[in-house]
């Protein structure tokens, strides 16, 4: 595991899929803090994209589960990151 991934996990990010990590931040200020921390540990010659969305935008995400059944009760928006 490379140094950058270890730093992400140390900052509380969870792996969503290969090369994609997510972290719930309670406020915009908290999100800016984590973006600054991540910017300080980006490895040379690498590309990192950071996306911030609001609780309302996150709640509007539509997930299609293909042939599997969706859960009967969806978790609260704050718990969705943990759901993965």
mmCIF file of the C-alpha atoms, coordinates in Angstrom:
data_MODEL
# 
_entry.id   MODEL 
# 
loop_
_atom_site.group_PDB 
_atom_site.id 
_atom_site.type_symbol 
_atom_site.label_atom_id 
_atom_site.label_alt_id 
_atom_site.label_comp_id 
_atom_site.label_asym_id 
_atom_site.label_entity_id 
_atom_site.label_seq_id 
_atom_site.pdbx_PDB_ins_code 
_atom_site.Cartn_x 
_atom_site.Cartn_y 
_atom_site.Cartn_z 
_atom_site.occupancy 
_atom_site.B_iso_or_equiv 
_atom_site.pdbx_formal_charge 
_atom_site.auth_seq_id 
_atom_site.auth_comp_id 
_atom_site.auth_asym_id 
_atom_site.auth_atom_id 
_atom_site.pdbx_PDB_model_num 
ATOM 1  C CA . UNK A 1 1  ? 0.000   0.000  0.000   1.00 0.00 ? 1  UNK A CA 1 
ATOM 2  C CA . UNK A 1 2  ? 1.513   3.324  -0.968  1.00 0.00 ? 2  UNK A CA 1 
ATOM 3  C CA . UNK A 1 3  ? 2.054   6.288  1.311   1.00 0.00 ? 3  UNK A CA 1 
ATOM 4  C CA . UNK A 1 4  ? -0.818  8.309  -0.190  1.00 0.00 ? 4  UNK A CA 1 
ATOM 5  C CA . UNK A 1 5  ? -3.419  5.606  0.436   1.00 0.00 ? 5  UNK A CA 1 
ATOM 6  C CA . UNK A 1 6  ? -2.168  5.169  4.001   1.00 0.00 ? 6  UNK A CA 1 
ATOM 7  C CA . UNK A 1 7  ? -2.558  8.918  4.509   1.00 0.00 ? 7  UNK A CA 1 
ATOM 8  C CA . UNK A 1 8  ? -6.124  8.820  3.130   1.00 0.00 ? 8  UNK A CA 1 
ATOM 9  C CA . UNK A 1 9  ? -7.048  6.052  5.543   1.00 0.00 ? 9  UNK A CA 1 
ATOM 10 C CA . UNK A 1 10 ? -5.385  7.939  8.405   1.00 0.00 ? 10 UNK A CA 1 
ATOM 11 C CA . UNK A 1 11 ? -7.608  10.931 7.531   1.00 0.00 ? 11 UNK A CA 1 
ATOM 12 C CA . UNK A 1 12 ? -10.728 8.747  7.802   1.00 0.00 ? 12 UNK A CA 1 
ATOM 13 C CA . UNK A 1 13 ? -11.362 8.036  4.112   1.00 0.00 ? 13 UNK A CA 1 
ATOM 14 C CA . UNK A 1 14 ? -12.929 4.706  3.171   1.00 0.00 ? 14 UNK A CA 1 
ATOM 15 C CA . UNK A 1 15 ? -12.314 2.809  -0.053  1.00 0.00 ? 15 UNK A CA 1 
ATOM 16 C CA . UNK A 1 16 ? -15.439 2.840  -2.215  1.00 0.00 ? 16 UNK A CA 1 
ATOM 17 C CA . UNK A 1 17 ? -13.935 1.082  -5.213  1.00 0.00 ? 17 UNK A CA 1 
ATOM 18 C CA . UNK A 1 18 ? -10.510 0.702  -6.800  1.00 0.00 ? 18 UNK A CA 1 
ATOM 19 C CA . UNK A 1 19 ? -8.824  4.094  -6.672  1.00 0.00 ? 19 UNK A CA 1 
ATOM 20 C CA . UNK A 1 20 ? -11.874 5.848  -5.209  1.00 0.00 ? 20 UNK A CA 1 
ATOM 21 C CA . UNK A 1 21 ? -12.100 6.947  -1.596  1.00 0.00 ? 21 UNK A CA 1 
ATOM 22 C CA . UNK A 1 22 ? -14.859 8.821  0.241   1.00 0.00 ? 22 UNK A CA 1 
ATOM 23 C CA . UNK A 1 23 ? -15.200 10.675 3.511   1.00 0.00 ? 23 UNK A CA 1 
ATOM 24 C CA . UNK A 1 24 ? -18.234 12.349 5.065   1.00 0.00 ? 24 UNK A CA 1 
ATOM 25 C CA . UNK A 1 25 ? -17.502 15.841 6.379   1.00 0.00 ? 25 UNK A CA 1 
ATOM 26 C CA . UNK A 1 26 ? -20.010 17.484 8.696   1.00 0.00 ? 26 UNK A CA 1 
ATOM 27 C CA . UNK A 1 27 ? -19.362 21.043 7.480   1.00 0.00 ? 27 UNK A CA 1 
ATOM 28 C CA . UNK A 1 28 ? -17.905 22.801 4.439   1.00 0.00 ? 28 UNK A CA 1 
ATOM 29 C CA . UNK A 1 29 ? -15.079 24.073 6.650   1.00 0.00 ? 29 UNK A CA 1 
ATOM 30 C CA . UNK A 1 30 ? -14.259 20.518 7.703   1.00 0.00 ? 30 UNK A CA 1 
ATOM 31 C CA . UNK A 1 31 ? -14.196 19.520 4.022   1.00 0.00 ? 31 UNK A CA 1 
ATOM 32 C CA . UNK A 1 32 ? -11.766 22.355 3.202   1.00 0.00 ? 32 UNK A CA 1 
ATOM 33 C CA . UNK A 1 33 ? -9.501  21.185 6.033   1.00 0.00 ? 33 UNK A CA 1 
ATOM 34 C CA . UNK A 1 34 ? -9.318  17.663 4.599   1.00 0.00 ? 34 UNK A CA 1 
ATOM 35 C CA . UNK A 1 35 ? -8.754  18.973 1.064   1.00 0.00 ? 35 UNK A CA 1 
ATOM 36 C CA . UNK A 1 36 ? -5.752  20.992 2.321   1.00 0.00 ? 36 UNK A CA 1 
ATOM 37 C CA . UNK A 1 37 ? -4.348  17.970 4.140   1.00 0.00 ? 37 UNK A CA 1 
ATOM 38 C CA . UNK A 1 38 ? -4.721  15.777 1.056   1.00 0.00 ? 38 UNK A CA 1 
ATOM 39 C CA . UNK A 1 39 ? -3.089  18.440 -1.156  1.00 0.00 ? 39 UNK A CA 1 
ATOM 40 C CA . UNK A 1 40 ? -0.035  18.319 1.121   1.00 0.00 ? 40 UNK A CA 1 
ATOM 41 C CA . UNK A 1 41 ? 0.539   14.579 0.628   1.00 0.00 ? 41 UNK A CA 1 
ATOM 42 C CA . UNK A 1 42 ? -0.125  14.155 -3.108  1.00 0.00 ? 42 UNK A CA 1 
ATOM 43 C CA . UNK A 1 43 ? 2.741   12.228 -4.636  1.00 0.00 ? 43 UNK A CA 1 
ATOM 44 C CA . UNK A 1 44 ? 4.773   13.760 -7.467  1.00 0.00 ? 44 UNK A CA 1 
ATOM 45 C CA . UNK A 1 45 ? 3.504   13.084 -10.989 1.00 0.00 ? 45 UNK A CA 1 
ATOM 46 C CA . UNK A 1 46 ? 0.078   11.977 -9.766  1.00 0.00 ? 46 UNK A CA 1 
ATOM 47 C CA . UNK A 1 47 ? -3.428  13.285 -10.307 1.00 0.00 ? 47 UNK A CA 1 
ATOM 48 C CA . UNK A 1 48 ? -5.991  13.527 -7.541  1.00 0.00 ? 48 UNK A CA 1 
ATOM 49 C CA . UNK A 1 49 ? -9.537  14.805 -8.068  1.00 0.00 ? 49 UNK A CA 1 
ATOM 50 C CA . UNK A 1 50 ? -11.576 15.936 -5.075  1.00 0.00 ? 50 UNK A CA 1 
ATOM 51 C CA . UNK A 1 51 ? -15.348 16.346 -5.274  1.00 0.00 ? 51 UNK A CA 1 
ATOM 52 C CA . UNK A 1 52 ? -17.504 18.004 -2.645  1.00 0.00 ? 52 UNK A CA 1 
ATOM 53 C CA . UNK A 1 53 ? -21.269 17.641 -2.600  1.00 0.00 ? 53 UNK A CA 1 
ATOM 54 C CA . UNK A 1 54 ? -23.899 18.793 -0.130  1.00 0.00 ? 54 UNK A CA 1 
ATOM 55 C CA . UNK A 1 55 ? -26.107 16.521 1.968   1.00 0.00 ? 55 UNK A CA 1 
ATOM 56 C CA . UNK A 1 56 ? -29.034 17.432 -0.265  1.00 0.00 ? 56 UNK A CA 1 
ATOM 57 C CA . UNK A 1 57 ? -27.127 16.496 -3.447  1.00 0.00 ? 57 UNK A CA 1 
ATOM 58 C CA . UNK A 1 58 ? -25.935 13.277 -1.846  1.00 0.00 ? 58 UNK A CA 1 
ATOM 59 C CA . UNK A 1 59 ? -29.491 12.374 -0.886  1.00 0.00 ? 59 UNK A CA 1 
ATOM 60 C CA . UNK A 1 60 ? -30.499 12.693 -4.552  1.00 0.00 ? 60 UNK A CA 1 
ATOM 61 C CA . UNK A 1 61 ? -28.059 10.019 -5.737  1.00 0.00 ? 61 UNK A CA 1 
ATOM 62 C CA . UNK A 1 62 ? -29.878 7.208  -7.516  1.00 0.00 ? 62 UNK A CA 1 
ATOM 63 C CA . UNK A 1 63 ? -28.247 3.795  -7.220  1.00 0.00 ? 63 UNK A CA 1 
ATOM 64 C CA . UNK A 1 64 ? -29.204 0.976  -9.559  1.00 0.00 ? 64 UNK A CA 1 
ATOM 65 C CA . UNK A 1 65 ? -28.412 -2.461 -8.194  1.00 0.00 ? 65 UNK A CA 1 
ATOM 66 C CA . UNK A 1 66 ? -28.956 -4.480 -11.365 1.00 0.00 ? 66 UNK A CA 1 
ATOM 67 C CA . UNK A 1 67 ? -30.241 -7.935 -10.536 1.00 0.00 ? 67 UNK A CA 1 
ATOM 68 C CA . UNK A 1 68 ? -29.804 -7.574 -6.784  1.00 0.00 ? 68 UNK A CA 1 
ATOM 69 C CA . UNK A 1 69 ? -32.527 -6.120 -4.610  1.00 0.00 ? 69 UNK A CA 1 
ATOM 70 C CA . UNK A 1 70 ? -32.108 -2.697 -3.086  1.00 0.00 ? 70 UNK A CA 1 
ATOM 71 C CA . UNK A 1 71 ? -32.340 -2.477 0.705   1.00 0.00 ? 71 UNK A CA 1 
ATOM 72 C CA . UNK A 1 72 ? -35.903 -1.985 1.949   1.00 0.00 ? 72 UNK A CA 1 
ATOM 73 C CA . UNK A 1 73 ? -34.876 0.884  4.205   1.00 0.00 ? 73 UNK A CA 1 
ATOM 74 C CA . UNK A 1 74 ? -32.233 3.343  3.086   1.00 0.00 ? 74 UNK A CA 1 
ATOM 75 C CA . UNK A 1 75 ? -29.824 4.710  5.698   1.00 0.00 ? 75 UNK A CA 1 
ATOM 76 C CA . UNK A 1 76 ? -29.709 8.423  6.507   1.00 0.00 ? 76 UNK A CA 1 
ATOM 77 C CA . UNK A 1 77 ? -27.510 10.477 4.177   1.00 0.00 ? 77 UNK A CA 1 
ATOM 78 C CA . UNK A 1 78 ? -24.799 10.753 6.845   1.00 0.00 ? 78 UNK A CA 1 
ATOM 79 C CA . UNK A 1 79 ? -24.589 6.959  7.058   1.00 0.00 ? 79 UNK A CA 1 
ATOM 80 C CA . UNK A 1 80 ? -24.400 6.259  3.332   1.00 0.00 ? 80 UNK A CA 1 
ATOM 81 C CA . UNK A 1 81 ? -20.625 6.505  3.130   1.00 0.00 ? 81 UNK A CA 1 
ATOM 82 C CA . UNK A 1 82 ? -20.430 3.823  5.808   1.00 0.00 ? 82 UNK A CA 1 
ATOM 83 C CA . UNK A 1 83 ? -23.024 1.768  3.894   1.00 0.00 ? 83 UNK A CA 1 
ATOM 84 C CA . UNK A 1 84 ? -20.522 0.955  1.150   1.00 0.00 ? 84 UNK A CA 1 
# 
